[in-house]
Amino acid sequence: MSPKAIYGLIGYPVEHSLSKKMQEAAFAACGIDAEYRLIPVKPEQLQDFLSKNLAVADLGGNQIALKDLSGFNITIPHKVEAKRILQENFPPAGIGLSALEYYYLQLTGAVNTVKKEAETLRYWNTDAGGILRALSEDLKFTETKGKSVLLLGCGGAGRAVVAALSWKDLGIEKIYIYENNEQAAAAAKKHFLSFSQAGFQKEKLAFIDKDSLSESIKKARLLVNATPVGMKDDAASVIDKSLLSLNKNLSVYEVVYNRKTQLIKDAESLGLPVCGGLGMLLFQGVYAFKYWTGSWPDAGLMRRALEEGVGTL
């Protein structure tokens, strides 16, 4: 009898994650003998965990190392540094990525899914594909050609949004990016505008200031909040309701998934199509499962597991 396969999530902290619930539900439904563990890896441990089989304790108190895992997800704060470490040891050219997979990996600058194969590690960014599928299935934002987008926030989630929507085949006209943190804005601008990957049309990106928000929202057909504003129950909206009211054709995607934020409430009151970010978490996990096992999981089952988990937060 083969031993049970072990998958997991590395990050710091990880105890809040709902990934275990949705992935173990998918393993059970597919008849796969596997478990999913939450594995705290401190920033100072990451290099050794990924390259020297450093053993760390998972949340169940078990000692676990890279050699014990069949595959794993990576979350905050390791996604960018993990990409650097993995690329040094396993160059992307040698792991069989498609053009789109390579585009997502390089443009996000981050890794969130890893699979162990023989003596190598294959890795991907499934956040970009996850947000794109969530926009399509949850928000019904499918007609992208010639449309413009207003993106609020250009941290990790924001970069995944840019990677997803800037792919040439979608035909997006413009992505307006507003980031009120000057340091984060400068870092994102440097990353994107120095990028030369085939298919990337940097002229489609426009970094804007606060004074340009009203004009940008009038031109956009989709607004994405990729900031953490709204995660706390008492948080105000990331953008004033009066700005949302400037465009009756606007659809709104909120990456926060653990509550109905003020942004969602404001958009609903104006009759705008809107949804929260549970789908982004769901579909990045769906793609990770497919990479690990070769099988498509039941996304509806995984969504129900996530919804139950959100109810306990």
N, C-alpha and C positions, 0 to 999 in steps of 0.2 A: 504494500500500500504506500502510495506517495505521501510524503508529509504535507501538511496543510501549507498552502502558499501564504506568505505574509506580504501585505502591502501596507502603506501608511502615509502619514503626513509629517513632514519635518518643518519646523518653524519655531518661533519663540515670541510670544507664547502660542500654544496650540489647543489648550483645554477647552476653549470656547467653540471649536470647530464643529460643524455639522456634517463634515465629509464622511466621518465614520458611519453615521446613520444611513446616508444614501448609498454609499458603496457597499456596505454589508448587506443591505436590502437587495442590491443588484446581484451580488455574488450568489445569494441564496436563491433568487428567482431563476438564475441561469444554471443552477446546479453546480457551481464552482466551489470547491472546498478551499476557501480562503478567508482570511480575516484582515481587518484594516485597523492599524494602530496609530495612535496619536503620540508623536515622538518629539519631545522638546529638545532642540539642538540650539545651544547658545551661539551667538555670532563667532565667538572665539573658538568654537568647536567645529565649525562648518568645514574648513579646509581639511582637517584630519578625518572627519566623518566621510567626506566624499573621495578622499584619496588614500587614506591609510587604515580604513576599517576601524576607526575609533568606535568603541562600544559606549553607548549612552543608555540611560534608563527611559523606557516609555512610561506613559502615565499609569500603567499597571504595575510598575516596579520591575519589569523584565529588562534584562540587558540585551540590547540589540545593536547590530552593526550593519553596514551596507551589505555585507556578504549574506545576511539573513533575509534580505528583502528581494522580492521578485519585481517590485516597482514601487514608486512612491510619488506623491505630490510634494510641492515646495510652496510655502507661503511666506508671508512677511516675517522677518525682514530679509530673507535670503535669496529672493528670486534673481536679482541682478548679479550678486556675487557668485551664486551657484552657476550661472551661465559662464562667467569668466573662468571658474575652476574647471567646469566640464569641457569647455572649448579648448583649454590648454591640454587636457588629457585625451579628449575624444573629439577631434576637429569635426565640425558639421559636415564637411565634404565627404566624410567617410561613414556617415550613419544613414544614408539613403533618404534624405528629405526630399519631398516634392518642392516645386518652385514656390507654392503658396505657403507650405510649412516653413520653408527657409525664410521667406518674407516676414511671416509673423514672428519668428524667433528673433530675427535681427532687428526688426523695427521696434518691437517692444523692448528689446534689450534684456529680456528676462526669460527664465525657464520655470515652468510650474509642474511639468510632468516628466518622469524618468522611468525607463524600462531597462531592466538588466537582461542582456542577451549574451550568453556564453561569456566571453572575456571583455565585452564592451558594454557601454551604457549608451542608449539612445534617448534623446530628449527633445521636448517640444514646448511650445507655448500654446496652450489650449484656451487661454483667456480671450484671445482675439476671436477665434471661431465661436466661442461660447457667447460673447456679446452679440455677434452678428446673428446667430440663430435665435437668441432671445428677442432681438429687435424684430425679427421676422415672425416668430411663432407667438410671442406674447403681446407685442405692440402692433403687429401686422404692418410694420414698416418694411415693405417689400419693393416698392417702386422707387429705386434709388437714382436712376439716371437723371442727371441735370439738377438734382436736389442739393441743397446746402445744409450744413449742420453747425449748430453752436454747441461747443463742448466747454463745460465748466470744470476746470481742474485738469492738470496734466501730469499727475503722479502715475503710479503703476496702472491703475484702472484706466486713467485717461490715455495713456500710451497704448493700451490694448484697444481702446476705441479708435484711435487714429490708425493703428495697424489694420483693424478690421475694415474701416470705411474708406481708406485711401487706396485699397487694391484696385488696380486699373479696370478690372472687369465690371465693377459696380457703377462706374460712371458718375460718382459724386462730383458735384461742381466745385464746392468750396467747403473747407472745415475751418470755422472761426474758433479760435482757442483763447479762452480767458482764464488766467491764473493770477489770483491776487497776491500770491507769495512770489516776490521778485526773484528770489534765489531759485525756486522751483521752475519759474517761467524761463529764466536764463538757461538752466540746465536742459530743459526740454527743447528749447529753441536750438541750442548747440547740437543736441543729439539728432533732431530731425533734419535740420538744415544742412548738416554735414553728411547726411546719409545718401548713398549713391546706388542703392540696390535697384536692379532692373525692375521696372514697373512702378517705381515710386515717383510720383510727380509732386515735388516739394512746393511747386507754385500753387498747389491747391490748399496749402496751409496758410492761415493768416492769424498771427498772434495779435490780439486786440487789447486795448485798455478799457477801463470802466466806462469812459465816455462814449465808446463805440458799441456798447451793449445793445442799446435800443435799435440802432440801424441794423446790426447783425441779426437780431432776433426777428426783425421784419423780413429779412431775406431767407431765414432758415425754415426748413420743413420739419426738422428734428432738433430737439434740445436734449442733451445728455448731461446729467449731473454726475460727475465722477469725483466729487469731493466728499469728505466724510460729514459735511454739514447735514444734519438731520438724523444722525445716528442716535443722538440723545433725545429723549421724549420731549424736552422743553426747548429744543433748538428751533430757531427761526428758519425761514426758508433761505435757500442759497441765493435766490433771486426774487426781487420784489414782484408782487402779483400784478402791479400796474404794467410791468414789462411783458409779462406773459399775455396780457390782454391786447397787446399790439398786433398779435398775429393769430387769427382764428383758425388758420390751417396748420398750426404747430402740433406736433406730437411730442410727448415728453417721456423720457426714460430716466428713472431714478435708480442709481446703483445700490443705494441703501435698501436692504431687504428685510430688516428685522422689525419694521414698524411702518405705519402710514405717516410719512413725513409731511411737513407743512407744504412742501413743493407739490406733493401728490394731491393734497387737499385743495390747494389753490387751483391746480390744473383741472381737477374734477369740477370745481365750482364754476369754471369758465367753459365747461363742456369740451375740454381738449382730451384727445386720446392720451392715456397715461398708464404706466405700470411700474411696479417696483422691481428691484434687482435680483429676485430669487432665481430668475431664469438664467442669469449670467453664471451664478454659482452652480446651478444644475447642469447646464450644457457643457461648461468646461470639464465637469466631472464625467459627463457622458462620453466626451471625446477621450478623456484619460482612460476610462474603462475599456474603450474600443482599442486603444493603442496597447494596453496591457494584455488583453485577452484575445483580441481578434474578433470579438463578438459585440454586436450592438446590444446594450442593456435596454430594459423597459424604462424609458424616460418618465412615464407617468407614475410608475411605482417609486422611482427615485424622488420625484417632485413631492409625492405624498409623504415620504419619509422626512424630507426637508421641512415641509409645512408642519408636521408634528413636532419636529425639533425646534422650529421657530416659536411654537406655542409654549415651549418650556423655558425660553430665554428670559 
